């Protein structure tokens, strides 16, 4: 598919793509939306892509938005990967979830409760860590003091 160079044209599904690009609890939808939006050279699209590049919690989305903006001819610089916790107050949130479970609960119980209570956190770290997510989360769970 070639890039649409119409200055004022937007994809027919622009509103749906914009919503998907900003859906905090689904990094896969954000990534797909960023890739689709990158086919349209339009100020509104560029604004959405710039926002994702500079503000997404999942670095692969930032990278995808950066690549799309470059292909559209925008002079952009890839942001640095964030150091430390991707979501502020992560440890406190995880402790709260662990405390809400019965004593002696299992790691799968904790993982399920995190997904139900804070899908945004679950999704962000799953998107960032990919295959290492379960190992990372289990390590966090083990180290939490309640």
N, C-alpha and C positions, 0 to 999 in steps of 0.2 A: 504494500500500500504506500502511495507517495504522500508527501506532506501537502496539505491543502494550504495554498498561499493566499486565499481570500482574506483581506484585511478585516472584514466585519463578519465573516461567516463563522458560525458555530456548528458543531455536530448537532444533529436532531435531538440526540439524547444528552445534551450538555448538562441539563439540570441533574439528571440521574448520575452522570459521571462525576459531577462536582460533589454530590452527596456521598458517593462511594469513595471519592478521593479524601474525604474528610471523616470517614467512618472510623472512629478511634478503636473500635473493638474488632476490626477485621483487616489485618495487614495485607492479606491476599487480595481483597477487593480494592484497597488503596493502590496496590502495585498495578493491578490490571487497569484501573482507571487512569493512573499516571501514564501508562504506556499508550492507552487509547487517546487520551487528551493530547499527547505529544505529536499526533498526526495533524493537528490543527494550529495554524499560525494565526493567532488571534490574541489580543491584549488580555481578555478575560481568562483564556486558557493559560497564558503565560503567568498571570497573577496566581492562579491556582498552583501551577507547577513550582513557582518561586516559593510559595508558602510551604508546600510539601518538602522542597529541597532544604529549606532553612529551619523547619519546625517539626518534622516528623520524628517520632521517638524510635522508629526502626531505621537503621542506617541504610539498609538496602533500598528503602523507598527514597531516601534522600539521594542516593546514587542514581536511581532510575530517573528521578525528576531532573537531576543535573544532566544526565545523558540526553534526555528529551529536549531540554532547554538548549544545550549545545547544538543539537541537530536543527533546532529552529533558528540558529544563528545568534543566540543570546550570549553576551559576554558574562559568563557566570564562573564562580569558583566553588568547588565542592567544599562544604563545611567539614571541619574535623570531626572525627568520631568522638562522641561524648564519653568522657571517662567517669567511672563510678556508676552509681545507680542511675538507670534511665528514667525512673520515676521517683520523685522526691518522697521521702518518708517510707520507702519500700519495707525496710526492716520492721518498723512499727506496725505497718499494715499486716505483714506476714505473721507477726507475733499475735496480733488480735485474732487473726483467722485460726491460728494454731490453738489459742486459748478457748476458742468457741467450740472446739471439737472435744469429744470425751477423752479422758486420760487413756493412753495406750492405743490411740488411733493409728492407722497405717498411713504410709506415704500416699497411696492412691486416694485415701479419704481426704487428706490435706489438698492434694492436687485438684480433686473434684470440687471441693469447697472453694478454693481459690478461683477456679473457672466460673463457678456460679456467682460468687460475691464480687469479684473484680476481674471481669473478662478483659478489661482494658490492660491490666497488668499482665495477665496470662498471655494475651495476644502480643503485646509488645515484646516480651522476653522470648516467646516462642518464635516470633519473626526475626528477632535479633540473633538468637542462639541456634536456631534450627535443630539439627540432630543432637546438639549438646544440651538442649533445654531440660530434658528429664534429669539428666545427671546434675546440672546446675541447681535445679529446683530441689532435688532430693538433698543435695549438700546444704542448701539454705535451710531447709526444713529441719535437718539434723542439728544444725548449729543454733537454731532459735532457742532462746531461753524463755520459759514461761513461768 
